[in-house]
Amino acid sequence: MTAVPPEVTVYLAAVRAALADLPEEEREDLLTDVRASLVEAAAESGGNLAARVGPPEEFAAELRAAAGLHAPPRRERRVVDLVRRVARDPQLRRLVPIWWAARAYVAVGAIALLVGASWSIRFPIVPHVGNALGGVLTILGATALSVWLGLRTRQRFLVELVLVAAAVPVLVHLSHPAGPRPEVVYYFATPSAYLPGLSYNGAPIDNIYPYSRDGRLLHDVLLYNGAGTPLDFPTGSPDPERRIVRTRAGKPVFNAFPIRYYEPGTKRVAHPDASPPVRIPRIATPALRRH
């Protein structure tokens, strides 16, 4: 086998860079076909290949034309070249496993945004796939699949570019997470919905927040009037996510306060201690003793 002079190696490297947008096998086939002629031209020109066959970029363009290939637009070529150079950087290649995990999350997050899925209130970085737990399991599964593909398949730069672009809306969403929804979101929306419920001085009551004398918010407190009638606050279609307290027999109880609402798609109250801003007075009267 004829030794390849250093000037030919350098020239071929420049030609290879100019053909970087081509698939690797196709690019190497083109260079293999011309390597012998470049060695011969280098011998005839005393090592000055550019003077003999032209600059590497022009030589690469002639190879494209001879093979019936078209050069990509300059802007696209620059982007592809940049991505390829970054991907081949030995320092950055150490971060590839991190990217494998990141692209899995980006893919799940982008699909969640595309289909309009809700995101967890407690963990805003987790999209709901049925619920928050389903989102976590989906992200873990996607990460395992991404790592497996990264270890067993070649990089597809177009796919990687698409995922990088998809990361933009995901990052925008994460930078503006939906904060905890106030309790008023779950109240009845129309005056007619209050007619069967409670009122105070003629104004409808949407909830009741009982506190202990030491300022502790109480939960599932059952309220009755002087006749022993439950102060029911019936449910209805405007609040299908209301948490309904039930007896051991499964009968719903509508006089339990404060009323709470589940996080959409779950059976979990995201903020059980949410309440309006109140100032609890210090009670000086001694507490009653039970007999």
C-alpha positions in Angstrom: 0.0 0.0 0.0 1.4 3.4 -1.0 2.1 5.7 2.0 0.0 8.8 2.1 2.1 12.0 2.3 1.3 14.4 5.2 0.2 17.1 2.8 -2.4 14.7 1.3 -3.6 13.8 4.8 -4.1 17.5 5.6 -5.8 18.2 2.3 -8.1 15.2 2.7 -9.1 16.4 6.2 -10.1 19.7 4.7 -12.1 18.1 1.9 -13.7 15.8 4.5 -14.8 18.8 6.6 -16.3 20.4 3.5 -18.3 17.2 2.9 -19.3 16.9 6.6 -23.1 17.1 5.8 -22.9 13.8 3.9 -23.4 10.4 5.5 -20.0 9.0 6.7 -20.0 6.0 4.5 -20.8 8.0 1.4 -18.2 10.6 2.2 -15.5 8.0 2.8 -16.3 6.3 -0.5 -15.8 9.6 -2.3 -12.5 10.2 -0.6 -11.2 6.6 -1.2 -11.8 7.0 -4.9 -9.6 10.2 -5.1 -6.9 9.4 -2.5 -4.6 7.7 -5.0 -5.0 10.6 -7.5 -4.2 13.1 -4.8 -1.0 11.2 -3.8 0.0 11.3 -7.5 -0.8 15.0 -7.8 1.2 15.8 -4.7 4.2 14.0 -6.1 4.0 16.0 -9.3 3.4 19.3 -7.6 6.1 18.9 -5.0 3.5 18.8 -2.2 1.5 21.9 -3.2 -1.8 20.2 -3.8 -3.9 23.4 -3.8 -1.9 24.8 -6.7 -2.3 21.5 -8.6 -6.0 20.6 -8.0 -7.4 23.7 -6.4 -8.5 24.6 -2.8 -10.1 21.8 -0.8 -13.5 23.5 -0.8 -13.6 23.7 -4.6 -12.3 20.2 -4.9 -15.1 19.0 -2.5 -17.6 20.9 -4.6 -16.3 19.1 -7.8 -16.7 15.8 -6.0 -20.3 16.6 -5.2 -21.1 17.6 -8.7 -19.4 14.5 -10.2 -21.4 12.3 -7.8 -24.7 14.1 -8.6 -24.9 15.6 -5.1 -26.0 19.1 -4.2 -24.4 21.3 -1.6 -26.7 22.3 1.3 -27.6 25.9 1.9 -24.8 27.8 3.5 -26.7 28.5 6.7 -27.7 24.9 7.1 -24.2 23.8 6.4 -22.8 26.1 9.0 -25.3 24.8 11.6 -24.5 21.1 10.7 -20.8 21.8 10.8 -21.0 23.4 14.2 -23.1 20.6 15.6 -20.6 18.0 14.3 -17.6 19.9 15.7 -19.3 20.1 19.1 -20.2 16.5 19.0 -16.6 15.5 18.2 -15.1 17.6 21.0 -13.4 15.1 23.4 -14.3 17.2 26.4 -17.9 17.6 25.5 -18.3 13.9 24.6 -18.0 13.2 28.3 -21.3 15.0 28.8 -23.1 12.8 26.2 -24.8 10.6 28.9 -26.2 13.7 30.5 -27.7 14.7 27.1 -29.2 11.3 26.7 -31.1 11.8 29.9 -31.9 15.4 29.1 -33.3 14.6 25.6 -35.6 11.9 27.2 -37.1 14.5 29.5 -37.3 17.1 26.6 -39.2 14.5 24.5 -41.7 13.7 27.2 -42.2 17.4 28.1 -42.6 18.5 24.5 -45.2 15.8 23.9 -47.0 16.8 27.1 -47.1 20.5 25.9 -48.2 19.4 22.5 -51.2 17.4 23.7 -52.1 20.0 26.4 -51.4 17.7 29.4 -51.5 19.2 32.8 -48.4 19.4 35.0 -48.1 18.6 38.7 -48.7 21.4 41.1 -46.5 20.0 43.9 -43.7 19.0 41.4 -44.0 21.5 38.5 -41.3 19.8 36.5 -43.4 16.6 36.1 -46.1 16.5 33.4 -49.1 14.3 34.1 -49.4 11.0 32.2 -52.6 10.0 33.9 -51.2 11.5 37.0 -47.9 12.8 38.4 -46.6 9.3 39.2 -47.4 8.2 35.6 -45.3 11.2 34.4 -42.3 10.2 36.6 -42.5 6.6 35.3 -42.7 7.8 31.7 -39.7 10.0 32.1 -37.7 7.1 33.7 -38.7 4.8 30.9 -37.9 7.4 28.2 -34.5 7.9 29.9 -33.7 4.2 29.9 -34.7 4.0 26.2 -32.6 7.1 25.3 -29.5 5.6 27.0 -30.0 2.3 25.3 -30.3 4.0 21.9 -27.3 6.1 22.6 -25.2 3.1 23.4 -26.3 1.0 20.5 -27.0 3.4 17.6 -25.2 6.1 15.8 -26.1 9.7 16.4 -28.7 11.3 14.1 -27.8 14.9 14.0 -31.2 16.0 12.6 -33.0 14.2 15.4 -30.7 15.8 17.9 -31.3 19.3 16.4 -35.1 18.7 16.6 -34.8 17.8 20.3 -32.6 20.8 21.0 -35.3 23.0 19.4 -38.0 21.2 21.3 -36.2 22.0 24.5 -37.0 25.7 24.0 -40.8 25.6 24.7 -40.1 23.1 27.6 -37.7 25.5 29.2 -40.1 28.4 28.7 -42.8 26.4 30.4 -40.5 25.5 33.3 -39.5 29.1 33.8 -43.1 30.1 34.2 -44.6 27.2 36.1 -48.3 27.2 37.0 -48.4 28.2 40.7 -50.7 26.7 43.3 -54.3 27.3 42.2 -56.2 29.4 44.7 -59.2 27.8 46.4 -61.5 30.2 44.5 -60.8 28.2 41.3 -62.9 25.4 42.7 -65.9 27.4 44.0 -69.3 27.3 42.4 -69.3 29.6 39.4 -72.8 30.9 39.3 -75.2 32.4 41.9 -77.8 29.7 41.2 -75.3 27.1 42.4 -75.4 28.6 45.9 -79.2 28.5 46.2 -79.3 25.1 47.9 -76.2 25.8 50.1 -75.1 28.1 52.8 -75.3 31.9 53.2 -74.3 34.6 55.6 -76.2 37.9 55.8 -77.7 37.0 52.4 -74.3 36.4 50.8 -73.5 32.9 49.6 -70.8 31.0 51.5 -68.3 29.0 49.3 -66.4 27.4 52.2 -65.9 27.4 56.0 -62.5 27.3 57.7 -62.7 26.2 61.3 -59.7 26.9 63.6 -58.9 25.6 67.1 -58.3 28.1 69.9 -54.6 27.8 69.4 -54.8 28.8 65.7 -54.6 25.4 64.1 -56.7 24.8 61.0 -59.0 21.9 61.5 -60.0 19.4 58.9 -63.2 17.4 58.2 -65.2 19.3 60.9 -68.9 18.3 60.8 -71.2 21.3 61.3 -74.9 21.2 62.4 -77.6 23.8 63.3 -79.5 24.1 66.5 -82.0 21.5 65.4 -79.3 18.9 64.7 -79.6 19.3 60.9 -76.3 19.0 59.0 -75.2 22.2 57.4 -74.8 20.6 54.0 -73.0 22.2 51.2 -74.1 20.0 48.3 -71.9 19.2 45.4 -72.7 19.6 41.7 -71.3 19.5 38.2 -69.4 22.8 38.6 -67.0 21.1 41.1 -66.5 17.5 40.0 -63.1 17.3 41.7 -64.4 18.1 45.2 -63.1 15.7 47.8 -66.2 14.1 49.3 -66.0 12.8 52.9 -67.8 9.5 53.2 -69.0 7.3 56.1 -67.8 3.7 56.5 -70.9 2.6 54.6 -69.9 4.8 51.7 -72.5 7.5 52.2 -71.4 11.0 51.2 -71.2 13.6 54.0 -71.7 17.2 52.8 -71.3 19.1 56.1 -67.6 18.4 56.4 -65.4 21.6 56.3 -63.2 23.0 55.0 -64.1 21.7 51.5 -61.1 20.5 49.6 -60.4 19.7 46.0 -58.2 17.1 44.3 -55.4 18.0 42.0 -56.8 17.4 38.5 -56.5 13.8 37.5 -55.5 12.6 41.0 -57.0 11.7 44.3 -54.6 14.0 46.2 -55.2 17.4 47.7 -52.1 19.4 46.7 -52.5 22.1 49.5 -54.6 20.7 52.4 -53.8 23.7 54.7 -54.7 26.4 52.2 -57.0 29.0 53.6 -57.8 32.7 53.3 -55.5 35.1 55.2 -57.0 35.3 58.7 -55.7 36.6 62.0 -56.5 34.3 64.9 -57.0 36.2 68.2 -55.3 35.0 71.4 -58.0 33.3 73.5 -57.7 34.1 77.2 -60.9 32.3 78.3 -60.0 28.9 79.8 -60.8 26.0 77.6 -63.8 23.9 78.5 -63.2 20.6 80.1 -64.9 17.5 78.9 -66.7 15.4 81.6 
